[in-house]
């Protein structure tokens, strides 16, 4: 089974971007960590990042056709994008929403997500570990090792 891990705007800057908020790992390092962890569950990971809203919509639609689950960190689009929300609503593939930071401990505008009520679940505040927890959640949801 395949999990698509989709990362939104500015997450390509991880490692140097506000490390006190987002940690020191780079996105490729996080991708490697998740792929290795997913192998323990016999899950394949397709790990991607884009700064473009429409590309996230395209990838969500693509995952709706092929993938068994989506781990989505839509970054700032989480708080703004009806298009991303509608894309999730249009597919049957389950979505787990992940944020590195605890968005509820931050600015008010980060407290609302257009994604959350369309998601199977939400993980935030645990840094890169959140992606690993989401893989574990899919492993049990999809009943693999
Ligand atoms: C984020 C939280 C968002 O509010 C922010 O815009 C991001 C990253 C996170 O992973 O903590 O870019 O999604």
Backbone and ligand atoms as CSV (ligand in chain L), in Angstrom:
chain,resi,resn,atom,element,x,y,z
A,1,UNK,N,N,0.830,-1.204,0.000
A,1,UNK,CA,C,0.000,0.000,0.000
A,1,UNK,C,C,0.864,1.254,0.000
A,2,UNK,N,N,0.305,2.314,-0.528
A,2,UNK,CA,C,1.077,3.552,-0.706
A,2,UNK,C,C,0.444,4.732,0.017
A,3,UNK,N,N,1.277,5.436,0.778
A,3,UNK,CA,C,0.860,6.669,1.445
A,3,UNK,C,C,1.529,7.839,0.744
A,4,UNK,N,N,0.726,8.792,0.292
A,4,UNK,CA,C,1.280,10.009,-0.293
A,4,UNK,C,C,1.456,11.032,0.827
A,5,UNK,N,N,2.660,11.562,0.946
A,5,UNK,CA,C,2.943,12.569,1.977
A,5,UNK,C,C,3.144,13.900,1.262
A,6,UNK,N,N,2.205,14.810,1.458
A,6,UNK,CA,C,2.190,16.068,0.705
A,6,UNK,C,C,2.501,17.238,1.625
A,7,UNK,N,N,3.495,18.014,1.221
A,7,UNK,CA,C,3.945,19.160,2.012
A,7,UNK,C,C,3.772,20.449,1.225
A,8,UNK,N,N,3.242,21.463,1.885
A,8,UNK,CA,C,2.921,22.724,1.232
A,8,UNK,C,C,4.002,23.789,1.351
A,9,UNK,N,N,3.621,25.037,1.179
A,9,UNK,CA,C,4.560,26.142,0.977
A,9,UNK,C,C,5.524,26.372,2.141
A,10,UNK,N,N,6.741,26.686,1.767
A,10,UNK,CA,C,7.843,27.051,2.670
A,10,UNK,C,C,8.423,25.872,3.443
A,11,UNK,N,N,7.830,24.692,3.310
A,11,UNK,CA,C,8.378,23.538,4.025
A,11,UNK,C,C,9.681,23.059,3.375
A,12,UNK,N,N,9.953,23.499,2.143
A,12,UNK,CA,C,11.265,23.231,1.525
A,12,UNK,C,C,12.391,23.942,2.269
A,13,UNK,N,N,12.034,24.930,3.094
A,13,UNK,CA,C,13.062,25.690,3.836
A,13,UNK,C,C,13.353,25.107,5.214
A,14,UNK,N,N,12.707,24.000,5.569
A,14,UNK,CA,C,12.929,23.418,6.903
A,14,UNK,C,C,14.412,23.152,7.128
A,15,UNK,N,N,14.816,23.327,8.381
A,15,UNK,CA,C,16.235,23.217,8.731
A,15,UNK,C,C,16.769,24.599,9.039
A,16,UNK,N,N,16.453,25.558,8.134
A,16,UNK,CA,C,16.891,26.940,8.376
A,16,UNK,C,C,15.716,27.850,8.729
A,17,UNK,N,N,14.475,27.408,8.426
A,17,UNK,CA,C,13.297,28.240,8.662
A,17,UNK,C,C,12.855,28.155,10.122
A,18,UNK,N,N,12.906,29.262,10.855
A,18,UNK,CA,C,12.422,29.339,12.239
A,18,UNK,C,C,12.626,28.008,12.992
A,19,UNK,N,N,13.883,27.587,13.173
A,19,UNK,CA,C,14.124,26.266,13.775
A,19,UNK,C,C,13.534,26.115,15.180
A,20,UNK,N,N,13.371,27.245,15.907
A,20,UNK,CA,C,12.786,27.149,17.249
A,20,UNK,C,C,11.316,26.726,17.168
A,21,UNK,N,N,10.685,26.974,16.027
A,21,UNK,CA,C,9.280,26.578,15.830
A,21,UNK,C,C,9.160,25.253,15.089
A,22,UNK,N,N,10.037,25.043,14.082
A,22,UNK,CA,C,9.851,23.908,13.178
A,22,UNK,C,C,10.926,22.830,13.281
A,23,UNK,N,N,11.951,23.060,14.156
A,23,UNK,CA,C,12.988,22.045,14.341
A,23,UNK,C,C,14.138,22.199,13.369
A,24,UNK,N,N,15.137,21.347,13.542
A,24,UNK,CA,C,16.383,21.462,12.782
A,24,UNK,C,C,16.468,20.527,11.584
A,25,UNK,N,N,15.553,19.575,11.493
A,25,UNK,CA,C,15.632,18.628,10.378
A,25,UNK,C,C,15.232,19.300,9.076
A,26,UNK,N,N,15.903,18.917,7.992
A,26,UNK,CA,C,15.500,19.384,6.660
A,26,UNK,C,C,14.362,18.494,6.148
A,27,UNK,N,N,13.681,18.966,5.119
A,27,UNK,CA,C,12.586,18.154,4.572
A,27,UNK,C,C,13.080,16.826,3.992
A,28,UNK,N,N,14.215,16.808,3.252
A,28,UNK,CA,C,14.725,15.505,2.793
A,28,UNK,C,C,15.045,14.553,3.950
A,29,UNK,N,N,15.553,15.106,5.063
A,29,UNK,CA,C,15.833,14.244,6.230
A,29,UNK,C,C,14.532,13.671,6.790
A,30,UNK,N,N,13.499,14.491,6.849
A,30,UNK,CA,C,12.190,14.003,7.335
A,30,UNK,C,C,11.653,12.936,6.382
A,31,UNK,N,N,11.792,13.188,5.082
A,31,UNK,CA,C,11.313,12.219,4.091
A,31,UNK,C,C,11.986,10.861,4.248
A,32,UNK,N,N,13.311,10.894,4.464
A,32,UNK,CA,C,14.076,9.654,4.631
A,32,UNK,C,C,13.604,8.903,5.879
A,33,UNK,N,N,13.410,9.667,6.964
A,33,UNK,CA,C,12.970,9.073,8.234
A,33,UNK,C,C,11.609,8.384,8.065
A,34,UNK,N,N,10.685,9.063,7.387
A,34,UNK,CA,C,9.347,8.492,7.208
A,34,UNK,C,C,9.397,7.246,6.331
A,35,UNK,N,N,10.175,7.327,5.240
A,35,UNK,CA,C,10.260,6.171,4.333
A,35,UNK,C,C,10.791,4.953,5.060
A,36,UNK,N,N,11.847,5.165,5.882
A,36,UNK,CA,C,12.425,4.034,6.622
A,36,UNK,C,C,11.418,3.476,7.612
A,37,UNK,N,N,10.710,4.377,8.290
A,37,UNK,CA,C,9.715,3.918,9.263
A,37,UNK,C,C,8.583,3.153,8.577
A,38,UNK,N,N,8.150,3.661,7.421
A,38,UNK,CA,C,7.026,3.037,6.714
A,38,UNK,C,C,7.368,1.625,6.246
A,39,UNK,N,N,8.652,1.396,5.940
A,39,UNK,CA,C,9.077,0.061,5.507
A,39,UNK,C,C,8.777,-0.993,6.568
A,40,UNK,N,N,8.886,-0.604,7.858
A,40,UNK,CA,C,8.571,-1.543,8.946
A,40,UNK,C,C,7.121,-2.010,8.876
A,41,UNK,N,N,6.279,-1.199,8.268
A,41,UNK,CA,C,4.850,-1.529,8.147
A,41,UNK,C,C,4.498,-2.016,6.742
A,42,UNK,N,N,5.522,-2.273,5.913
A,42,UNK,CA,C,5.271,-2.642,4.513
A,42,UNK,C,C,4.456,-1.594,3.768
A,43,UNK,N,N,4.664,-0.333,4.121
A,43,UNK,CA,C,3.993,0.767,3.411
A,43,UNK,C,C,5.011,1.495,2.536
A,44,UNK,N,N,4.599,1.851,1.345
A,44,UNK,CA,C,5.421,2.702,0.474
A,44,UNK,C,C,5.034,4.154,0.699
A,45,UNK,N,N,6.030,5.024,0.626
A,45,UNK,CA,C,5.785,6.449,0.816
A,45,UNK,C,C,6.175,7.205,-0.446
A,46,UNK,N,N,5.272,8.052,-0.894
A,46,UNK,CA,C,5.531,8.963,-2.019
A,46,UNK,C,C,5.554,10.365,-1.408
A,47,UNK,N,N,6.760,10.917,-1.248
A,47,UNK,CA,C,6.971,12.132,-0.449
A,47,UNK,C,C,7.190,13.326,-1.360
A,48,UNK,N,N,6.371,14.369,-1.216
A,48,UNK,CA,C,6.436,15.515,-2.146
A,48,UNK,C,C,6.283,16.845,-1.414
A,49,UNK,N,N,6.797,17.901,-2.039
A,49,UNK,CA,C,6.613,19.277,-1.535
A,49,UNK,C,C,6.384,20.215,-2.704
A,50,UNK,N,N,5.482,21.178,-2.498
A,50,UNK,CA,C,5.287,22.242,-3.481
A,50,UNK,C,C,4.933,23.537,-2.759
A,51,UNK,N,N,5.276,24.644,-3.399
A,51,UNK,CA,C,4.861,25.947,-2.870
A,51,UNK,C,C,3.541,26.412,-3.485
A,52,UNK,N,N,2.935,25.582,-4.360
A,52,UNK,CA,C,1.791,26.029,-5.160
A,52,UNK,C,C,0.491,25.338,-4.765
A,53,UNK,N,N,-0.519,26.126,-4.506
A,53,UNK,CA,C,-1.823,25.613,-4.055
A,53,UNK,C,C,-2.429,24.640,-5.070
A,54,UNK,N,N,-2.423,25.045,-6.355
A,54,UNK,CA,C,-3.037,24.207,-7.389
A,54,UNK,C,C,-2.333,22.872,-7.548
A,55,UNK,N,N,-1.019,22.864,-7.334
A,55,UNK,CA,C,-0.273,21.600,-7.396
A,55,UNK,C,C,-0.722,20.669,-6.275
A,56,UNK,N,N,-0.975,21.223,-5.093
A,56,UNK,CA,C,-1.497,20.386,-3.998
A,56,UNK,C,C,-2.858,19.807,-4.384
A,57,UNK,N,N,-3.709,20.619,-5.015
A,57,UNK,CA,C,-5.012,20.133,-5.485
A,57,UNK,C,C,-4.817,18.987,-6.487
A,58,UNK,N,N,-3.891,19.181,-7.447
A,58,UNK,CA,C,-3.609,18.114,-8.434
A,58,UNK,C,C,-3.156,16.831,-7.741
A,59,UNK,N,N,-2.275,16.967,-6.774
A,59,UNK,CA,C,-1.724,15.777,-6.103
A,59,UNK,C,C,-2.786,15.080,-5.253
A,60,UNK,N,N,-3.658,15.851,-4.615
A,60,UNK,CA,C,-4.742,15.238,-3.829
A,60,UNK,C,C,-5.667,14.447,-4.759
A,61,UNK,N,N,-5.974,15.021,-5.922
A,61,UNK,CA,C,-6.800,14.300,-6.903
A,61,UNK,C,C,-6.094,13.029,-7.364
A,62,UNK,N,N,-4.777,13.140,-7.620
A,62,UNK,CA,C,-3.975,11.968,-8.043
A,62,UNK,C,C,-4.000,10.891,-6.960
A,63,UNK,N,N,-3.849,11.307,-5.698
A,63,UNK,CA,C,-3.883,10.351,-4.582
A,63,UNK,C,C,-5.252,9.696,-4.483
A,64,UNK,N,N,-6.293,10.435,-4.835
A,64,UNK,CA,C,-7.644,9.881,-4.824
A,64,UNK,C,C,-7.779,8.708,-5.778
A,65,UNK,N,N,-6.994,8.716,-6.847
A,65,UNK,CA,C,-7.023,7.629,-7.834
A,65,UNK,C,C,-6.118,6.471,-7.468
A,66,UNK,N,N,-4.973,6.775,-6.804
A,66,UNK,CA,C,-3.970,5.724,-6.654
A,66,UNK,C,C,-3.564,5.378,-5.236
A,67,UNK,N,N,-3.496,6.348,-4.350
A,67,UNK,CA,C,-2.899,6.094,-3.035
A,67,UNK,C,C,-3.921,5.545,-2.046
A,68,UNK,N,N,-3.415,4.917,-0.983
A,68,UNK,CA,C,-4.283,4.355,0.056
A,68,UNK,C,C,-4.492,5.318,1.213
A,69,UNK,N,N,-3.634,6.334,1.291
A,69,UNK,CA,C,-3.780,7.344,2.341
A,69,UNK,C,C,-2.955,8.566,1.981
A,70,UNK,N,N,-3.336,9.700,2.576
A,70,UNK,CA,C,-2.592,10.952,2.373
A,70,UNK,C,C,-2.224,11.508,3.737
A,71,UNK,N,N,-0.949,11.832,3.914
A,71,UNK,CA,C,-0.519,12.642,5.052
A,71,UNK,C,C,-0.298,14.035,4.499
A,72,UNK,N,N,-1.048,15.007,5.009
A,72,UNK,CA,C,-1.042,16.345,4.419
A,72,UNK,C,C,-0.615,17.395,5.438
A,73,UNK,N,N,0.508,18.051,5.148
A,73,UNK,CA,C,0.849,19.293,5.837
A,73,UNK,C,C,0.726,20.397,4.795
A,74,UNK,N,N,-0.438,21.009,4.755
A,74,UNK,CA,C,-0.706,22.043,3.742
A,74,UNK,C,C,-0.104,23.384,4.146
A,75,UNK,N,N,0.607,23.408,5.294
A,75,UNK,CA,C,1.281,24.622,5.778
A,75,UNK,C,C,0.289,25.789,5.777
A,76,UNK,N,N,0.688,26.954,5.283
A,76,UNK,CA,C,-0.184,28.136,5.394
A,76,UNK,C,C,-1.514,27.957,4.667
A,77,UNK,N,N,-1.538,27.124,3.605
A,77,UNK,CA,C,-2.813,26.915,2.887
A,77,UNK,C,C,-3.864,26.231,3.758
A,78,UNK,N,N,-3.409,25.568,4.820
A,78,UNK,CA,C,-4.340,24.979,5.779
A,78,UNK,C,C,-5.384,26.000,6.226
A,79,UNK,N,N,-4.901,27.225,6.411
A,79,UNK,CA,C,-5.732,28.269,7.035
A,79,UNK,C,C,-6.471,29.123,6.016
A,80,UNK,N,N,-6.247,28.854,4.728
A,80,UNK,CA,C,-6.815,29.730,3.689
A,80,UNK,C,C,-7.543,29.000,2.560
A,81,UNK,N,N,-7.271,27.707,2.345
A,81,UNK,CA,C,-7.629,27.125,1.048
A,81,UNK,C,C,-8.916,26.309,1.027
A,82,UNK,N,N,-9.962,26.901,0.461
A,82,UNK,CA,C,-11.198,26.158,0.198
A,82,UNK,C,C,-10.956,25.129,-0.904
A,83,UNK,N,N,-10.062,25.442,-1.849
A,83,UNK,CA,C,-9.788,24.516,-2.959
A,83,UNK,C,C,-9.183,23.206,-2.463
A,84,UNK,N,N,-8.281,23.291,-1.499
A,84,UNK,CA,C,-7.679,22.073,-0.946
A,84,UNK,C,C,-8.731,21.285,-0.167
A,85,UNK,N,N,-9.532,21.985,0.603
A,85,UNK,CA,C,-10.617,21.321,1.324
A,85,UNK,C,C,-11.558,20.597,0.357
A,86,UNK,N,N,-11.952,21.267,-0.733
A,86,UNK,CA,C,-12.877,20.667,-1.690
A,86,UNK,C,C,-12.258,19.454,-2.368
A,87,UNK,N,N,-10.940,19.503,-2.618
A,87,UNK,CA,C,-10.252,18.359,-3.230
A,87,UNK,C,C,-10.315,17.147,-2.302
A,88,UNK,N,N,-10.127,17.379,-1.006
A,88,UNK,CA,C,-10.194,16.270,-0.043
A,88,UNK,C,C,-11.608,15.706,0.014
A,89,UNK,N,N,-12.593,16.612,-0.011
A,89,UNK,CA,C,-13.992,16.177,0.046
A,89,UNK,C,C,-14.377,15.362,-1.189
A,90,UNK,N,N,-13.674,15.599,-2.304
A,90,UNK,CA,C,-14.030,14.961,-3.576
A,90,UNK,C,C,-13.508,13.532,-3.701
A,91,UNK,N,N,-12.571,13.139,-2.827
A,91,UNK,CA,C,-11.954,11.801,-2.955
A,91,UNK,C,C,-12.336,10.939,-1.757
A,92,UNK,N,N,-12.094,9.633,-1.913
A,92,UNK,CA,C,-12.403,8.704,-0.820
A,92,UNK,C,C,-11.172,8.316,-0.007
A,93,UNK,N,N,-9.994,8.666,-0.512
A,93,UNK,CA,C,-8.751,8.335,0.198
A,93,UNK,C,C,-8.679,9.115,1.511
A,94,UNK,N,N,-8.440,8.423,2.648
A,94,UNK,CA,C,-8.385,9.141,3.933
A,94,UNK,C,C,-7.158,10.038,4.062
A,95,UNK,N,N,-7.354,11.157,4.748
A,95,UNK,CA,C,-6.303,12.160,4.947
A,95,UNK,C,C,-6.004,12.307,6.430
A,96,UNK,N,N,-4.724,12.288,6.786
A,96,UNK,CA,C,-4.297,12.678,8.133
A,96,UNK,C,C,-3.578,14.016,8.009
A,97,UNK,N,N,-4.083,15.008,8.730
A,97,UNK,CA,C,-3.503,16.353,8.728
A,97,UNK,C,C,-2.379,16.406,9.757
A,98,UNK,N,N,-1.223,16.898,9.328
A,98,UNK,CA,C,-0.061,16.992,10.224
A,98,UNK,C,C,0.483,18.422,10.213
A,99,UNK,N,N,0.843,18.913,11.394
A,99,UNK,CA,C,1.614,20.154,11.515
A,99,UNK,C,C,2.764,19.918,12.470
A,100,UNK,N,N,3.920,20.423,12.112
A,100,UNK,CA,C,5.089,20.297,12.990
A,100,UNK,C,C,4.852,21.026,14.308
A,101,UNK,N,N,4.380,22.256,14.212
A,101,UNK,CA,C,4.185,23.088,15.401
A,101,UNK,C,C,2.788,22.859,15.977
A,102,UNK,N,N,2.610,23.249,17.244
A,102,UNK,CA,C,1.278,23.218,17.854
A,102,UNK,C,C,0.554,24.501,17.438
A,103,UNK,N,N,-0.217,24.395,16.369
A,103,UNK,CA,C,-0.858,25.589,15.798
A,103,UNK,C,C,-1.790,26.275,16.800
A,104,UNK,N,N,-2.283,25.516,17.787
A,104,UNK,CA,C,-3.217,26.087,18.776
A,104,UNK,C,C,-2.505,26.920,19.833
A,105,UNK,N,N,-1.187,26.771,19.908
A,105,UNK,CA,C,-0.393,27.576,20.844
A,105,UNK,C,C,0.179,28.804,20.159
A,106,UNK,N,N,-0.254,29.045,18.911
A,106,UNK,CA,C,0.316,30.132,18.115
A,106,UNK,C,C,-0.773,31.176,17.788
A,107,UNK,N,N,-0.532,31.977,16.752
A,107,UNK,CA,C,-1.461,33.065,16.433
A,107,UNK,C,C,-2.872,32.532,16.181
A,108,UNK,N,N,-3.837,33.391,16.493
A,108,UNK,CA,C,-5.260,33.053,16.308
A,108,UNK,C,C,-5.554,32.554,14.875
A,109,UNK,N,N,-4.930,33.175,13.869
A,109,UNK,CA,C,-5.262,32.807,12.480
A,109,UNK,C,C,-4.826,31.391,12.138
A,110,UNK,N,N,-3.976,30.788,12.990
A,110,UNK,CA,C,-3.578,29.396,12.751
A,110,UNK,C,C,-4.513,28.404,13.441
A,111,UNK,N,N,-5.470,28.906,14.225
A,111,UNK,CA,C,-6.350,28.001,14.977
A,111,UNK,C,C,-7.418,27.388,14.089
A,112,UNK,N,N,-7.732,28.064,12.972
A,112,UNK,CA,C,-8.730,27.496,12.063
A,112,UNK,C,C,-8.062,26.770,10.909
A,113,UNK,N,N,-8.568,25.565,10.628
A,113,UNK,CA,C,-8.092,24.783,9.492
A,113,UNK,C,C,-9.268,24.446,8.589
A,114,UNK,N,N,-9.103,24.664,7.276
A,114,UNK,CA,C,-10.121,24.234,6.312
A,114,UNK,C,C,-10.066,22.729,6.068
A,115,UNK,N,N,-9.016,22.096,6.567
A,115,UNK,CA,C,-8.784,20.674,6.303
A,115,UNK,C,C,-9.353,19.778,7.399
A,116,UNK,N,N,-9.288,20.231,8.656
A,116,UNK,CA,C,-9.484,19.335,9.811
A,116,UNK,C,C,-10.781,18.539,9.784
A,117,UNK,N,N,-11.909,19.185,9.442
A,117,UNK,CA,C,-13.169,18.434,9.523
A,117,UNK,C,C,-13.348,17.474,8.357
A,118,UNK,N,N,-12.439,17.543,7.373
A,118,UNK,CA,C,-12.449,16.580,6.265
A,118,UNK,C,C,-11.433,15.462,6.518
A,119,UNK,N,N,-10.651,15.599,7.587
A,119,UNK,CA,C,-9.555,14.655,7.851
A,119,UNK,C,C,-10.018,13.510,8.748
A,120,UNK,N,N,-9.337,12.363,8.608
A,120,UNK,CA,C,-9.574,11.249,9.522
A,120,UNK,C,C,-9.072,11.603,10.910
A,121,UNK,N,N,-8.011,12.401,10.977
A,121,UNK,CA,C,-7.450,12.823,12.249
A,121,UNK,C,C,-6.413,13.903,12.036
A,122,UNK,N,N,-6.017,14.524,13.129
A,122,UNK,CA,C,-5.080,15.652,13.085
A,122,UNK,C,C,-3.980,15.412,14.113
A,123,UNK,N,N,-2.717,15.635,13.701
A,123,UNK,CA,C,-1.579,15.524,14.613
A,123,UNK,C,C,-0.803,16.829,14.527
A,124,UNK,N,N,-0.596,17.514,15.652
A,124,UNK,CA,C,0.219,18.733,15.603
A,124,UNK,C,C,0.995,18.908,16.889
A,125,UNK,N,N,2.163,19.539,16.765
A,125,UNK,CA,C,2.942,19.913,17.937
A,125,UNK,C,C,4.101,18.989,18.263
A,126,UNK,N,N,4.265,17.907,17.517
A,126,UNK,CA,C,5.314,16.932,17.832
A,126,UNK,C,C,6.488,16.982,16.863
A,127,UNK,N,N,6.569,18.050,16.087
A,127,UNK,CA,C,7.660,18.157,15.123
A,127,UNK,C,C,7.590,17.046,14.091
A,128,UNK,N,N,8.759,16.635,13.604
A,128,UNK,CA,C,8.814,15.622,12.548
A,128,UNK,C,C,8.228,14.289,13.010
A,129,UNK,N,N,8.236,14.039,14.328
A,129,UNK,CA,C,7.641,12.811,14.870
A,129,UNK,C,C,6.175,12.681,14.477
A,130,UNK,N,N,5.505,13.811,14.251
A,130,UNK,CA,C,4.096,13.779,13.852
A,130,UNK,C,C,3.873,12.980,12.576
A,131,UNK,N,N,4.820,13.071,11.631
A,131,UNK,CA,C,4.687,12.312,10.381
A,131,UNK,C,C,4.814,10.809,10.662
A,132,UNK,N,N,5.716,10.466,11.586
A,132,UNK,CA,C,5.912,9.062,11.950
A,132,UNK,C,C,4.649,8.521,12.630
A,133,UNK,N,N,4.067,9.343,13.513
A,133,UNK,CA,C,2.825,8.939,14.184
A,133,UNK,C,C,1.702,8.739,13.160
A,134,UNK,N,N,1.692,9.582,12.141
A,134,UNK,CA,C,0.656,9.462,11.099
A,134,UNK,C,C,0.829,8.165,10.306
A,135,UNK,N,N,2.083,7.765,10.060
A,135,UNK,CA,C,2.336,6.477,9.397
A,135,UNK,C,C,1.798,5.339,10.271
A,136,UNK,N,N,2.077,5.413,11.576
A,136,UNK,CA,C,1.563,4.376,12.492
A,136,UNK,C,C,0.034,4.347,12.461
A,137,UNK,N,N,-0.580,5.518,12.422
A,137,UNK,CA,C,-2.047,5.585,12.380
A,137,UNK,C,C,-2.573,4.927,11.107
A,138,UNK,N,N,-1.907,5.205,9.967
A,138,UNK,CA,C,-2.355,4.564,8.722
A,138,UNK,C,C,-2.113,3.057,8.770
A,139,UNK,N,N,-0.999,2.636,9.370
A,139,UNK,CA,C,-0.719,1.200,9.455
A,139,UNK,C,C,-1.860,0.505,10.183
A,140,UNK,N,N,-2.368,1.099,11.262
A,140,UNK,CA,C,-3.462,0.437,11.957
A,140,UNK,C,C,-4.789,0.627,11.220
A,141,UNK,N,N,-5.013,1.800,10.604
A,141,UNK,CA,C,-6.251,2.010,9.842
A,141,UNK,C,C,-6.336,1.064,8.656
A,142,UNK,N,N,-5.176,0.829,8.002
A,142,UNK,CA,C,-5.162,0.006,6.791
A,142,UNK,C,C,-4.858,-1.459,7.118
A,143,UNK,N,N,-4.709,-1.730,8.428
A,143,UNK,CA,C,-4.482,-3.095,8.918
A,143,UNK,C,C,-3.294,-3.775,8.263
A,144,UNK,N,N,-2.160,-3.084,8.249
A,144,UNK,CA,C,-0.910,-3.753,7.894
A,144,UNK,C,C,-0.090,-3.808,9.179
A,145,UNK,N,N,1.064,-4.563,9.135
A,145,UNK,CA,C,1.939,-4.738,10.305
A,145,UNK,C,C,1.995,-3.560,11.258
L,1,LIG,C1,C,2.648,24.433,9.733
L,1,LIG,C2,C,1.814,25.428,10.534
L,1,LIG,C3,C,1.239,26.506,9.635
L,1,LIG,O1,O,0.465,27.419,10.402
L,1,LIG,C4,C,2.348,27.268,8.946
L,1,LIG,O2,O,1.810,28.204,8.032
L,1,LIG,C5,C,3.346,26.388,8.291
L,1,LIG,C6,C,3.734,25.134,8.916
L,1,LIG,C7,C,3.372,23.416,10.641
L,1,LIG,O3,O,3.777,22.378,10.135
L,1,LIG,O4,O,3.538,23.671,11.844
L,1,LIG,O5,O,3.920,26.753,7.252
L,1,LIG,O6,O,1.782,23.717,8.870
